[in-house]
Amino acid sequence: MMKIKTLFIAPYPAMTPLIDECRQEDPDLDIHIEVANLQEAIPLAQAGESQGYDVIISRGGTAKLIEPEVAIPVIDVHVSGYDMLRVLTLANDFPGKKAIVGFSNITLGAKAITDVLDIEIEVCTVEKAGEVDSILEELKDKGYELIMGDVVTIEAAAKHRLEGILIQSGREAIFEAFQRAKSVHRLYRRKEWEISFLHSLLAETANNLIVLDRQGEVVYQNWIDYDSCPVPVDELSAGIRENPDQTRVLTVQERGQRKLKQKRILKDIQGKPYYLFDFSEMKESAGLEAFPVEAVSQLPMIIARSESMAGCLAAMEHHLESDSFILIGETGTGKRLLSRYIHFKKHDRKGLYAALTAKQALTEIEGEGFDDDIKTLYMNGIDMLNPNEISNLQGLVKAERSRGRTVILAFEKEDPAYQSLLFDEQSVRVNVPALRERKEDIKALATYYIAAYHGTLGTSPVKLKDEAAMMLEGYSWPGNVAELRTLLKDAVTEEKGYVIGRAQISRHLGRKQIQHPVNAGLPADFLQGTLDEIEKRIIHAVMKEEHDNQTRVAERLGINRSTLWRKLKQ
């Protein structure tokens, strides 16, 4: 058995003969002795660590100062009861007032003994060596003549012309320190082995990872597929500062033609937070065209002031435990946005979202399948499938649900050709309203898009006038929200002022009226008869659209309520 290489830093020279004597009786320790007190002991300890010493032994304040400066165990030689009895015996016959001054490792035991034996000796505890002088000066003023303590105390007593007795550590205390050194060394070696063992396992099982502390400092890293961290460490640190309490975060970054997955996991280890980042390449798509995969990092903005849209959101919210959704709505109604909403609500930041066509999905499943971290599949383009492919899609939906994925299918209408998918009992059906059915949302949507373009494109307009909003609300929007978004982009791009008014909206809507004549879709006889008859039909049509809300009807027609009331009575 190899001896434990031990550095013993004695705080006073008189201790070295006793240490030398004791080490002859302990064959397990290979002890080298140095003499140094307090700060002067630190460089010796650091040098000893670099020279391969297994453990350091010292005493009192010196041991306390050494411990935080080295990574190997530091053993403190305690002042034993025998040591205190010896010094108190020496001081017993000394005339005059006596005091013990020192760090707590000395004074706690001294206080216990003086109290039990009813010895009249003052006991003063210091936290720092610099406090000793002021305490001794105060004791001298009070008539104390004999001071007992460690090296610092005795040296200070000599400066103040006070008698001093050094409290020395005897054989018992040194042998007890030897035993603790061996015990701590065994534990330390065991922990070193465990750490080495775990590092070896990590190198095999966790190929590409880095661990940061709360300040963004690197604690551990291991790279197999990369020369170093594939993302700047400063960027990882910034993410920690931005949101330190997120327990799990999964993101995707583009790396040339491939996608890099980055997982962040918050671990609490002995009361301190650590952030583990794991990196891996996303499984390549088997299809001819790669489909978008993203980590939906925040809840998508859904404007739902209208009853129809609020009901749509409620239908989704009430069935988030489901793993299959059917979204039915016209082109441009925002089905994909709603699918991202479902994904975030169900999986938060712990899984990826993929949007693809049904044909891409069938191609993908014939290959290696989807990446394991994809938790939501949103599929459209189902009308492009033949009957056999429809059957295959049914099997795919069932299989992906069994793997814990959420599958969301998008339809523009209820077509009997897709009955087997549309009316699957395991799916939640959600009807997405057309924009003409949610006119209460139009102004808020317009405001949102104007603000978004102001931020992303640097466009000038920041406000939509009420009269312009009314014109938007009066249009039927066959292209739904997508059409509204495009119109507003054109409007804010052309406008150099800060406000979008009636004239600008009228101009853009006028272009649409040329493409879509106003009488398109109207009954053949709608424009027949006198002007008063046509006017009455228009008023009743708008009344129907606005659910008999006369205030809104008057606003849309550009007349006041009393005029509207009079025309309705005619």
N, C-alpha and C positions, 0 to 999 in steps of 0.2 A: 504493500500500500504506500502510495506517495505521500510524503509529508505535506502539510498545509503551509505554504509559503506565507509567513506572517511578518508584518512590519510593526514593531512596537515603538511608538513615539512617546518617550517619557517626558513629562512637563518639567522635571527637575532632576539634576544629576544624581542625587542621593537614591533615586529609585532604581538606577541601573544595576547595582550589585544584587539587589533583591530579585529583579527580573532574571538576571543571569543565573542566579541560584535556583529559581523556580523552574526555568526552562529545562534544566538538567533532568527534572523528574517527569517531564511530559514528552514522550518520544514522537507524538503525532504532529507536533508543531516545529517548523524550521523557522526560528525567530531571529530577526535582525533588529538591533536596537539603535535608535537615534534619540538625541535629546533636543527638544524644541518646545517652546510654549506659545500658545495662542496663534497669532497670525504667522509667525515664523515657521509654524509646523505645516502650513498649507502647501508650500512648494515641495516639501519633503514627501507629503502624502501623494501629491500628483505625480511626482517622479516615481514613487513606489508603485502606483497603479500602472504606469507605462512600462515598468520593469517586470511586470507579471506577478506582483504579489496578490495573494488570494484574499487577504483580510488585513485590516489595520486595527491595532489596539492603542488606545490613548486614554486620557482621563479628563473629566470635568469639562471646563470651557473649551479646552483644546479639542477634545473629541467632538463637541458640538459644532465648532467652526470647520472642522475637517469634513464632516459627514456630507454636507450639500455640495462639496467641491469634487467628490470622486464618485464613481459608479460601483465600487466594490464595497462590501460590508465594513462598517466601522463599529467597533465594540468599545463601550465606555467602561473603564474600571471604576466600579462603584466604591464609595466610601462606606465600609462596613461598620457594623456596631462595634466590633473589636477596635477598629481604627479610632472611632470617636471616644471609646472608653480609655484608650491609651493616651490620647491628647488631653482628655479631661483629668486623667490621673496626674499627668505632668503639670497641669495648671492648678491642681487642687491646692497645693501649698503655697502658691504664688500670692503674695499680698496685693491688695488693691482690687479695683474693678476690672472685670474681664468681659470680652465679647468675642463671638464667632462671626466672621464676615465671609461670605462666599456665595457661589451659585447654589441653586436649589438642590443639586445633587449632594451637597455637603450640609446645608442648613436644615433640610427636612428631617434627616436623621438626628442631627444635633438637637433640634427643638424637642423631638420626641423623648430623647434621653434626659435632657435637662428638666423637662416637665415631670417625668416619672420619678427621677431621683431628687427632685426639688433642689436643683443646683442653681444658684443665682448667677447666671451667665446670660448676657444679652445676645440674642441671635438676630443677625441682619442679613437679609437675602438681596443679592444684586442680580439684575437682568443683563447688564453689560459691564465689561471690565472698567469702562470709563467712570462708572458710578462709585468705585471703591474710594477714590481720594476724598470726595465730598463727605462720604459716610464716616471715614476715619477722622477727618477734621472735626466733624460734629461730635464724635465719640470722645476725642481728645479734650474738647471744650467741656464735656460733661465729666471729665476726670477719669476716663478709662485709661488703663496703663498697659494691659496685656491683650494682644489681638491674636486670635487663632484663625487660620484659613489656608487657602491654597497659595501657589507661588505668587500670583498677582497681588494677593492681599498682604503677604509677608514683605514683598518688595516695597509696596506702598507704605506699610507700617514703619519700615526703616527710614523712609524719607520724612515721615512725620515724627521721628524719634520716639516711636512706641516699640515696646518689646513684642516680638512675634514668635509664634510657634507654628511650624508647618504641619498641617494635617496630612500625614503620609498614608499611603495604602500599604497594608501588610500582606503577608503571604496568602491569607484567606481570600482577600479581594482579588489578588492576581490570579490565583488558581481558579476562582469563580469566573474571571474574565476569559481564561483559557478554555474552560468548558463551554462557555457561551460562544466563543469564536468557532469551536469545532461544530457546535450545533447549527449555528447560522450558516457556516460554510457548507454543510451538508444540504441544508434547505436551498441555499443559493445555487449550488450545483444542480440540484433537482430541477429548479425553475429554469436554469440555463438549458438543461437537456430538453425540457418541455417546449421552450421557445424555439430551440433549434429543430426539434421534431415537427412543430407546427409550421415553421418556415419551410421545411422540406416538403410537407404536405401541400402547402399553399403553392409552392413552385410547380407541383404536378397538377393540382385541381383548379386553382384560380390563376389563370394564365396572365391576365392583363388587368391589374388593379393598382390603385393608389389610395392611401388613407391620409386624410388631412385632419388637423385639430381645429378647434373653434376659431383660431387666429389665421387659419389658412396655411399653417406650416406643415410640411410633409413629414409624416410619422413613419410610413412604410410604403414601399412600392415594389412591384414585381412585373416584369415585362417579358413576354415570349414572342409576340407577333410584332412588337414595335421596339425601336431603339430607345425610346423614352415616351413620356406621356403624350398621346396623340392630340391632346387639347392643352393649350397653355395653362399652367397651374394658376396663374393670376386670374384667368377666366373662371376656373373652378372656385377659387377663393371668393370672387365677386358674387357668384351664385349662392355661396354659403351666407355671405353678409346680407344679401337681398332677402333671403327667406331661410333663416337658420333652423326653423322648427319643422320643416317638412320631413316626414319620416322616410318617404320613398318618392323618388322622381325618376321618370324614364323619358329621355329625349332622343331625337334622331338628328344627325348632322350629315350633310353631304360631303363626301370625300372623293372628288372626281366623279367616276362613274358608279361608285358604290356608296352605301349608306352606313354610317357608324352609329351604333347604339351606345348610349351612355346611361348607366344606371347609377343613381345616388341613394345610398341607404344611411340613415342616421342611427348610430349605435351609441348607447350609453354604457360606458365602461368605468366602473368604480366612481360613478357620479360625474364623469366628465363626458361631453359630447365629442364623438369622432364621426367623420364622414367618409364612407367607403365608396369609391367610384370604380365601377367595373365597365370595361369597354369590350365590345365585340362587333364583328361585321354582320350586317343583316343578311339573311338568306336571300340569294338572288332570285328575281322573278323568272318563272319558266315561260311567261308569255312573250309575245313579240314586242310588246310595249310595256315598259315598267309602269306600274300604277303608283299613285302617290300614297306614301305612308307617313304619318305624322304623330307626334305626341301632342295631343290637344292640351296646351299648357294652362288655359284658363277657360272658364265657362263662357260659351259663345253668347253674344248679345242678341236676345230675342225680344222684339218689341211686341207687346201683347195687351194693348189698351182696349182692343175690341173684344167683344164676347166670344166671337168665333175663334180668334187666336188664343185667347185665354183658355177656352175649352180644349183646344188642341194640346196646349202645354199640360193642362191638368190630366188629360188622358194618358200622356206619357209618364208624368210624375207618379201617377197612381199605380203604374205597372212596371216600375223599374226592376222588380225582381225577375221579370221575364227575360229570356235570352233570345227572343225573336219578335221583331216588329215589322209591320206592313205599313208603309207611308203611302197614302193615295192622294195625289194632288196634281194639278196641271203643271206644265212646264214653267219653270221660273218662280214657283211658289216657295222655294227654300227648303226642299226636302233634305238636301245634303247638309245644310246648316243645322236642321233639326236632328239629323243623325249624329252629328258631332256633339250636339247638346246631350243626347241620350248617352253617348259614349262617356263624356266627362262626368255626368251624374252617376253612372254605374261604376266606372273604373278610375275616376279622378286622374292622377298622373302616374298610375301604376301599370298602364298598358298602352299599346299603340293602336292607332286608328288607320284603316285602309279603305280607300274608295276605289272601286273598280267596276267594270262592266261584268255582266253575268258570263259572257264568253271568256273573259280573262280569268274569272274564278274557276270555270271548268277546266281551262288549260292549266292553271296553277295546280289544281288538285291532282291532275294526271302526272305532274312532275313530283318534286320533293315536298309539295305542300307549302303552307304558309309558315312564316317565321313564328316561333313559339311566343314571342312577346306581342304579337298582334292579337288584341282582345276584342276588337269590333270590326266586322266586315260590312261595308255599305255597298250594295249592288244595285245598279240601274241597267237600262238597256235590255230588259227581259223580253221586250217585244221583238228582239232580233233573233230569238231562239226558235228552233223548230220543235215539234212535239217530243221527239226523243231527247233533245237537250233539256226540255222542261222537266222531264222525268229525272234526268241526271242531276239537275239543279235541286230537285226535292231531296235526293239522297245526300247531296253536298250540304244542304242546310241542316239536315238532321245530324250528319256526322260532325259538323263544326260546332253545333250546339252541345253535342256530347263531350266535346273537348273543352268546354267552358267558354267558348266565344259567344259574343252577341252578334246575331245576324240581322241586318236591316235591309229589307227589299223595298225598292221604290217603283210605284206604278203611277201612270198618268190617269188611268180610269179603271173601272171594274170591267175587264174584258173576260167573257166566258172562256176564252182560250186558255186563261191562266187560273181557272177556278181552283185547281188543286193547290196552288200556292196562296191565292187570295184568301181562301177560306180554311186555311190550316188552323186546327183547333189550338195548337200550341203557340200561335202568334197573336200579338196584340195589334189590332187594326186601328190606325189613326188617320182621320181625314184631315188633310191640310187645306185650309181655306184659300180660295183665290183672293187676289188683292181687292177685287171689287166687292168682296164679302167682308172686308175688314177695313173700310174707309177711315175708321177712327184712328187707324195706325199710320195713315199716309203722311200726315204732317210730321210725326215723330220719326218715321223712317227717312223722310227727306232731310230733316235736320241732322240726323245721324250721318247720312251719306255726305252732306255738305261739309260737316266737321271732319269726316274721315279723309275726304279729298283735300281739304285745307292742310291736314297734317302730312299726307303722303305725297301729294302732287304740288303742294305750295300754291294752290289756287287762292284767289282773293276773297270771294264771297264767304261770309260767315253767318248770314241770316237769310231766312225765307219770309217774305211778307205774307200776311194772312190772306190777302186777296189772291196771291199766287198759289198758296196752299189750297184754297177753295177750288181753283181751277184744276189742280192735280186731283182733288177728290171727285171732281165731276167727270173725269175721264174713266173709261171702262177697263183699261189696262189688260188687253188680251195677253200680253207677255208677262203679266204679274210683276213681282218684286224685281225680277231681273230687268224688265223694261224700264221700270221707275229708276233703278240705279243707273242705267245707261243714259237715260234722258238727263238726269241730274249731272252726270259727269260731263256731258256735252255742254250743259248750261253753265256750269261753274268754270269750265275750261275757256269758254268764249267770253264770259263776263269779267271785266277788269275792275269793277267796283266792288263794294263790300256787301251789297244786298241783291238778292234775286227777287224781282218783282213780277207783276202781272204781264208786262210786255214781253219779258224774256220767255216766261213759261208759255204764253200765248203763241209766240213764234215757234217754239219747239213742238207744241201740241198741234199747231197748224200744219206743220210738215206731216204729222201723222194722219191728220184728217184727209190730206190729199191721197195718202196711201190707203187709208181706210175711210171711204165716204161715210158721212154721218148717217145716211139711211141704210147702211149695210146691216143686215140682220133685223131690220124693222118690218112689221107687217106691211103688206103691199098697199093697204089703204090708210097707213098711218099719216101720210102727208096729203091725203085727199080732203076736200071740203074747204070751208072758209078759213081765214086766218084765225078767227076766234076759236073755231073747232080744233084746229091744229094746236093752238096754244093750250087749250084745255087738256088735250091728250098728253102734251108734254108735261104739264103740271101734274097730272095724275100719275104719269110714269115716274116722275121724280119723287112724288109722294110715296109711291110704292117702294122705290129704292131706299128712301130714307125712313121707312117704317112710320109714316105719317108724322114725322118730326117737322113741324111747320117752320121752326127757326132755321133748321139746316136747309130746308127746301128754299126758303126765302134767300138765304145766303147764296145758294148755288145759282138761283135764277137772277140774282142781282136786284131784287126788289125788297121793299120792307114788308113786315108781317101784315100790316093792315091792307096793303095792296093785294097780297096773296089771299088773305081772308075774303076780300071782296070778290076776287076772281073765282074763288072756290064756290061762292054763293050764287054766282051768275048761272 
